[in-house]
């Protein structure tokens, strides 16, 4: 009896499956065309939902990798997300942002273009594409894109600031002034807007207006670079004491602001206060040991003190740090002449002349065969 039960159960089970399968087929065939279409649409939605989930998962992994600054890996995840869902706007956008971090500006721009084609009012995409254009020094393209941002977001002071900056880099100071003004009208405590409008005034020789804007910026935000700009503009006005005071304010605000030490040192050098000048150049180099200009300037003081070997060493360091520093080659040539190296001197003067240093031509013509 035991041996006959198991086969019977198997046969019954198979029969049950076959009967059920047959019944299901018959029931399916009984659906109307409309009902079958509805069932197919549900299946499609289920498939799309599964694909969307997979695309979102890859996208989220990309975001996490981006946060970890693993930009190349993030791009791969955004690639995967877009392979599944080619209409995923934010995946294009964030892939573009990751490509920007990798300095692949053309590819980044292409991604932002895809976003814009899908959503022409995506202000962030217009903004980032403009950033990519700026990085490639395509100023007109950047200007056009930033203009679009100001149209989409007319109350966005940062958009006007970016547009103004693009004009400034193009050396179109009139339009830069117009847009920096729009920026500070929207946000009256925008220190950077006043500072950069001041720089636009300075570029067109309106020094009084420039100083007013810099001082307004400094009242809003006490920053060393703003005081340095005040100093540089007052220097252009011939107000050397006012310039020194501004540079002093800069290094008081930020003791490591090496540019202002250098600038103050240069005025002291011109005023004949050589020891204080050297002290300032030394402070600049303590803050930034790779600042070629300070080496060149300290070398000039050493030369003035007839310390020719020390001067030569500083000029050497300046050209090592910046091989395109024409004035440092000119000065090294003069120091080489004083240390009995006429051939080296002429080589330096010729190099400086090729770099556009006009004074070098006089040395070449007068002292070199």
FENSULMO-V19122 format. One record per residue. N is the residue number from 0. RES is the residue in one small letter. NEAR is the number of other C-alpha atoms within 10 Angstrom. D_CENTER is the distance of its C-alpha to the mean C-alpha in Angstrom with 2 decimals. Layout:
n-><N	N>
res-><RES	RES>
near-><NEAR	NEAR>
d_center-><D_CENTER	D_CENTER>
This chain:
n-><0	1	2	3	4	5	6	7	8	9	10	11	12	13	14	15	16	17	18	19	20	21	22	23	24	25	26	27	28	29	30	31	32	33	34	35	36	37	38	39	40	41	42	43	44	45	46	47	48	49	50	51	52	53	54	55	56	57	58	59	60	61	62	63	64	65	66	67	68	69	70	71	72	73	74	75	76	77	78	79	80	81	82	83	84	85	86	87	88	89	90	91	92	93	94	95	96	97	98	99	100	101	102	103	104	105	106	107	108	109	110	111	112	113	114	115	116	117	118	119	120	121	122	123	124	125	126	127	128	129	130	131	132	133	134	135	136	137	138	139	140	141	142	143	144	145	146	147	148	149	150	151	152	153	154	155	156	157	158	159	160	161	162	163	164	165	166	167	168	169	170	171	172	173	174	175	176	177	178	179	180	181	182	183	184	185	186	187	188	189	190	191	192	193	194	195	196	197	198	199	200	201	202	203	204	205	206	207	208	209	210	211	212	213	214	215	216	217	218	219	220	221	222	223	224	225	226	227	228	229	230	231	232	233	234	235	236	237	238	239	240	241	242	243	244	245	246	247	248	249	250	251	252	253	254	255	256	257	258	259	260	261	262	263	264	265	266	267	268	269	270	271	272	273	274	275	276	277	278	279	280	281	282	283	284	285	286	287	288	289	290	291	292	293	294	295	296	297	298	299	300	301	302	303	304	305	306	307	308	309	310	311	312	313	314	315	316	317	318	319	320	321	322	323	324	325	326	327	328	329	330	331	332	333	334	335	336	337	338	339	340	341	342	343	344	345	346	347	348	349	350	351	352	353	354	355	356	357	358	359	360	361	362	363	364	365	366	367	368>
res-><x	x	x	x	x	x	x	x	x	x	x	x	x	x	x	x	x	x	x	x	x	x	x	x	x	x	x	x	x	x	x	x	x	x	x	x	x	x	x	x	x	x	x	x	x	x	x	x	x	x	x	x	x	x	x	x	x	x	x	x	x	x	x	x	x	x	x	x	x	x	x	x	x	x	x	x	x	x	x	x	x	x	x	x	x	x	x	x	x	x	x	x	x	x	x	x	x	x	x	x	x	x	x	x	x	x	x	x	x	x	x	x	x	x	x	x	x	x	x	x	x	x	x	x	x	x	x	x	x	x	x	x	x	x	x	x	x	x	x	x	x	x	x	x	x	x	x	x	x	x	x	x	x	x	x	x	x	x	x	x	x	x	x	x	x	x	x	x	x	x	x	x	x	x	x	x	x	x	x	x	x	x	x	x	x	x	x	x	x	x	x	x	x	x	x	x	x	x	x	x	x	x	x	x	x	x	x	x	x	x	x	x	x	x	x	x	x	x	x	x	x	x	x	x	x	x	x	x	x	x	x	x	x	x	x	x	x	x	x	x	x	x	x	x	x	x	x	x	x	x	x	x	x	x	x	x	x	x	x	x	x	x	x	x	x	x	x	x	x	x	x	x	x	x	x	x	x	x	x	x	x	x	x	x	x	x	x	x	x	x	x	x	x	x	x	x	x	x	x	x	x	x	x	x	x	x	x	x	x	x	x	x	x	x	x	x	x	x	x	x	x	x	x	x	x	x	x	x	x	x	x	x	x	x	x	x	x	x	x	x	x	x	x	x	x	x	x	x	x	x	x	x	x	x	x	x	x	x	x	x	x	x	x	x	x	x	x	x	x>
near-><5	5	7	8	9	11	10	10	11	11	11	12	12	11	12	12	12	12	12	12	12	12	11	12	11	11	10	12	10	11	12	10	10	9	12	14	12	12	13	12	12	12	12	12	12	12	12	14	12	12	15	16	14	16	24	20	16	22	27	17	18	28	22	13	19	20	11	10	13	16	21	16	15	26	25	17	23	28	20	20	27	21	12	17	17	13	14	19	19	15	28	27	26	22	28	30	25	25	22	21	16	14	14	16	21	16	15	26	24	16	24	28	20	17	24	20	12	13	12	14	16	18	20	14	27	26	22	23	29	29	25	27	22	19	16	15	14	15	21	15	18	27	22	14	23	27	21	21	25	21	14	16	15	13	14	16	23	20	25	27	25	25	29	31	27	28	23	23	13	16	14	14	22	14	18	27	23	15	24	29	20	20	27	20	13	16	15	14	16	20	23	20	30	27	26	24	30	29	26	27	21	20	15	12	14	15	21	14	16	26	24	15	24	28	21	18	24	20	13	15	14	16	17	24	20	29	27	27	25	30	29	24	27	22	19	14	15	11	13	19	14	17	25	25	16	25	29	21	20	27	21	12	15	15	16	18	20	23	24	30	27	27	25	26	30	25	17	19	21	11	11	13	14	20	15	15	25	23	15	24	30	20	22	26	22	13	16	15	14	16	20	22	24	29	27	27	25	27	30	27	26	21	20	14	13	13	14	22	16	18	27	25	16	26	31	20	21	26	20	14	16	15	12	14	20	22	25	30	28	27	26	30	28	24	27	22	17	16	13	10	13	17	13	15	26	23	16	24	31	21	20	26	21	13	15	13	17	14	13	26	17	12	18	18	12	9	13	14	6>
d_center-><86.85	83.62	82.93	83.17	80.80	77.46	77.89	78.92	75.82	73.63	75.38	75.11	71.41	70.76	72.92	71.04	67.68	69.08	70.67	67.54	65.48	68.09	68.12	64.33	64.52	67.23	65.33	62.19	64.32	65.69	62.29	62.00	59.36	57.44	57.58	56.42	53.47	52.56	52.84	50.61	47.97	48.02	47.60	44.67	43.03	43.62	42.03	39.01	38.73	38.81	36.15	33.95	34.36	33.39	30.30	29.29	29.97	27.65	24.93	25.40	25.33	21.97	20.66	22.22	20.79	17.24	18.02	19.21	15.98	18.26	16.03	18.38	21.33	19.84	19.44	23.11	24.24	22.58	24.32	27.53	27.21	26.80	29.69	31.87	30.56	28.95	28.66	26.48	23.80	21.68	21.86	20.26	17.53	16.77	17.19	14.48	12.11	13.36	12.96	9.23	9.29	11.69	9.65	12.62	11.20	14.76	16.23	13.70	14.49	18.15	18.07	16.74	19.46	22.00	21.20	21.59	24.83	26.16	25.06	24.27	23.63	20.90	18.49	15.74	15.99	15.91	12.81	10.89	12.55	11.39	7.66	8.94	10.98	8.57	6.92	10.69	11.55	13.87	14.06	17.31	16.26	13.32	15.95	18.46	16.47	15.46	19.15	20.19	18.32	20.22	23.36	23.04	22.06	23.68	23.59	19.87	18.84	15.10	15.57	17.27	14.72	11.97	14.76	15.74	12.41	12.62	16.19	15.46	13.29	16.24	18.53	20.34	20.95	23.75	21.76	18.92	21.74	23.19	20.18	19.28	22.98	22.87	20.11	22.25	25.34	24.08	22.98	25.03	23.52	19.87	19.39	15.95	17.55	20.50	18.63	16.63	19.85	21.51	19.28	20.20	23.81	23.59	22.42	25.57	27.81	28.47	28.27	30.44	28.32	25.17	26.85	28.01	24.55	23.19	26.28	25.85	22.31	23.79	26.59	24.31	22.00	23.20	20.18	20.60	18.03	19.94	23.22	21.96	21.23	24.75	26.15	24.66	25.95	29.32	29.58	29.28	32.04	34.16	34.19	33.73	35.13	32.87	29.88	31.08	31.59	28.03	26.70	29.16	27.86	24.30	25.54	27.85	25.04	22.98	25.27	22.48	20.77	21.76	20.79	23.48	26.04	25.57	25.88	28.92	30.39	30.15	32.18	34.68	35.07	35.85	38.30	40.02	39.26	38.40	38.75	36.40	33.95	34.06	33.68	30.40	29.06	30.18	28.35	25.12	25.67	26.65	23.29	21.40	23.73	21.40	21.20	23.03	23.75	25.75	27.78	28.61	29.63	31.67	33.29	34.30	36.04	37.78	38.94	40.29	42.20	43.54	41.98	41.16	40.55	38.10	36.37	36.25	34.68	31.84	31.27	31.38	28.65	26.47	26.76	26.30	22.92	21.95	24.18	23.18	24.32	27.25	28.78	28.96	30.97	33.16	33.87	34.46	36.93	38.78	38.94	40.20	42.86	44.02	44.22	46.36	43.92	44.35	43.11	39.86	39.56	40.05	37.55	34.88	35.89	35.83	32.34	31.23	33.06	31.26	27.92	29.22	30.63	33.67	35.64	35.73	37.98	40.69	40.80	40.94	43.70	45.65	45.48	44.65	47.07>
